[in-house]
Amino acid sequence: MEEDRDSTRPFRRPLLAAPARHRDRASQRDPFTQADFNPLRGNVHALLDEDRTTEAIRLIEDGLDRAGHDPAVALELRRLLAAALFYAGEYTRAAQLFDAAGRDYRRYLPPTDPYVLDCAYQAGHAYAEIGKPDKALPQLRFYVQNAPTADPDETAKVRESRFVIGQMLAIAGELDEAQIELEQIRPLLIEAFGPNSTQVSNLDKQIGRLKPMTEEG
């Protein structure tokens, strides 16, 4: 950590020796192991609950610096870092990290694995936040196609993701597909929230905006 540094150290040796000394110091730090992960995750969640996002991100990045010898632990830390960045509103970095972590998880795990699905869901929504439909749509569609339908939490996330898919299709200029997607999720929203709910009203407004454009096309 910064407070452990000796502020006089750079002045004791020639300047060119500093990088080597820094690497030696880093290599002597205790490696980050699987046993360290849960305590770190708990600390990260506590920091995020207090809106101390910068400290949480630094804590994870410090763990990543020490986990280079263990790819599995490093992958878990990358997913945790992506989640912290998403929470902090750093959607570009979060999207890239979730995207890359998802690809790595899919090398070893099936499409229905919770880690695989979480990465796709989070990457898709992060790309949507920064207005990148070409990146968001493959992730969200993968998630919708593979999410378990019997899990109520996942069912709610599927509805949410399909709504975002409709929005992304509209942004991409695929207006007919966007309208079809939004009209298909209308019965799902009615079942979940009722026909007079805010959710259904908002959906109808989205569909209403699309109809004149699709008719013109």
JOBELLIN-V408449 format. One record per pair of residues at least 24 apart in sequence whose ideal C-beta (glycine too) atoms are under 10 Angstrom apart, sorted by the first residue. I is the first residue (numbers start at 1). GAP is how many residues later the second one is. If there is no record, write none. Layout:
((I | GAP) (I | GAP))
//
This chain:
((1 | 57) (1 | 58) (1 | 61) (2 | 56) (26 | 39) (26 | 40) (26 | 42) (27 | 41) (29 | 33) (29 | 36) (29 | 37) (30 | 36) (31 | 35) (31 | 36) (31 | 37) (31 | 38) (31 | 39) (31 | 42) (32 | 30) (32 | 31) (32 | 32) (32 | 33) (32 | 34) (32 | 35) (32 | 36) (32 | 37) (32 | 38) (32 | 41) (32 | 42) (32 | 45) (33 | 30) (33 | 33) (33 | 34) (33 | 36) (33 | 37) (33 | 40) (34 | 33) (34 | 36) (34 | 38) (34 | 39) (34 | 42) (35 | 38) (36 | 27) (36 | 30) (36 | 31) (36 | 37) (36 | 41) (37 | 26) (37 | 30) (37 | 35) (37 | 36) (37 | 39) (37 | 40) (37 | 43) (40 | 36) (40 | 37) (40 | 40) (41 | 35) (41 | 36) (41 | 39) (41 | 42) (44 | 33) (44 | 36) (44 | 37) (44 | 39) (44 | 40) (44 | 43) (45 | 35) (45 | 38) (45 | 39) (45 | 42) (47 | 37) (48 | 35) (48 | 36) (48 | 39) (48 | 40) (51 | 36) (51 | 37) (53 | 31) (53 | 32) (53 | 34) (53 | 35) (53 | 36) (53 | 37) (54 | 30) (54 | 34) (56 | 24) (56 | 25) (56 | 27) (56 | 28) (56 | 29) (56 | 31) (56 | 32) (57 | 24) (57 | 27) (57 | 28) (57 | 30) (57 | 31) (57 | 33) (57 | 36) (58 | 26) (59 | 25) (60 | 24) (60 | 25) (71 | 33) (72 | 32) (72 | 36) (74 | 27) (74 | 30) (75 | 25) (75 | 26) (75 | 29) (75 | 30) (75 | 33) (75 | 40) (76 | 25) (76 | 29) (76 | 39) (77 | 24) (78 | 26) (78 | 41) (79 | 25) (79 | 26) (79 | 36) (79 | 39) (79 | 40) (79 | 43) (82 | 36) (82 | 37) (82 | 40) (82 | 41) (82 | 44) (83 | 35) (83 | 36) (83 | 39) (85 | 41) (86 | 36) (86 | 37) (86 | 39) (86 | 40) (86 | 43) (89 | 40) (90 | 36) (91 | 34) (91 | 35) (91 | 36) (91 | 37) (91 | 38) (91 | 39) (91 | 40) (91 | 41) (92 | 34) (92 | 35) (92 | 37) (92 | 38) (92 | 40) (93 | 33) (94 | 28) (94 | 29) (94 | 31) (94 | 32) (94 | 33) (94 | 35) (94 | 36) (95 | 27) (95 | 28) (95 | 29) (95 | 30) (95 | 31) (95 | 32) (95 | 33) (95 | 34) (95 | 35) (95 | 37) (95 | 40) (95 | 41) (95 | 44) (96 | 27) (96 | 30) (96 | 31) (96 | 39) (97 | 25) (97 | 26) (97 | 29) (98 | 24) (98 | 25) (98 | 26) (98 | 27) (98 | 28) (98 | 29) (98 | 41) (99 | 24) (99 | 25) (99 | 27) (99 | 28) (99 | 36) (99 | 39) (99 | 40) (102 | 37) (102 | 40) (102 | 41) (106 | 36) (110 | 36) (111 | 31) (111 | 32) (111 | 34) (111 | 35) (111 | 36) (112 | 33) (112 | 34) (112 | 35) (112 | 36) (113 | 33) (114 | 33) (114 | 34) (114 | 37) (114 | 40) (116 | 26) (116 | 27) (116 | 30) (117 | 25) (117 | 26) (117 | 27) (117 | 29) (117 | 30) (117 | 31) (117 | 37) (117 | 40) (118 | 25) (118 | 39) (119 | 24) (120 | 24) (120 | 25) (120 | 26) (120 | 27) (120 | 41) (121 | 26) (121 | 33) (121 | 36) (121 | 37) (121 | 39) (121 | 40) (124 | 37) (124 | 40) (124 | 41) (124 | 44) (125 | 32) (125 | 35) (125 | 36) (125 | 39) (127 | 37) (127 | 41) (128 | 33) (128 | 36) (128 | 37) (128 | 39) (128 | 40) (128 | 43) (129 | 35) (131 | 36) (131 | 37) (131 | 40) (132 | 36) (132 | 39) (132 | 40) (133 | 31) (133 | 32) (133 | 34) (133 | 35) (133 | 36) (133 | 37) (133 | 38) (133 | 39) (133 | 40) (133 | 41) (134 | 34) (134 | 37) (134 | 38) (135 | 33) (136 | 25) (136 | 28) (136 | 29) (136 | 31) (136 | 32) (136 | 35) (136 | 36) (137 | 27) (137 | 28) (137 | 31) (137 | 32) (137 | 34) (137 | 35) (137 | 37) (137 | 40) (140 | 24) (140 | 25) (140 | 28) (141 | 24) (141 | 27) (152 | 40) (155 | 33) (155 | 37) (156 | 32) (156 | 36) (158 | 27) (158 | 30) (159 | 26) (159 | 29) (159 | 30) (159 | 32) (159 | 33) (159 | 34) (159 | 40) (160 | 25) (160 | 39) (161 | 24) (162 | 26) (162 | 27) (163 | 25) (163 | 26) (163 | 36) (163 | 39) (163 | 40) (163 | 43) (166 | 37) (166 | 40) (166 | 41) (166 | 44) (167 | 39) (169 | 41) (170 | 36) (170 | 39) (170 | 40) (170 | 43) (170 | 44) (173 | 40) (173 | 44) (175 | 34) (175 | 35) (175 | 36) (175 | 37) (175 | 38) (175 | 39) (175 | 40) (175 | 41) (175 | 42) (176 | 34) (176 | 37) (176 | 38) (176 | 41) (177 | 37) (178 | 28) (178 | 29) (178 | 31) (178 | 32) (178 | 35) (178 | 36) (179 | 27) (179 | 28) (179 | 30) (179 | 31) (179 | 32) (179 | 34) (179 | 35) (180 | 30) (180 | 34) (181 | 26) (182 | 24) (182 | 25) (182 | 28) (183 | 24) (183 | 27) (183 | 28))
//
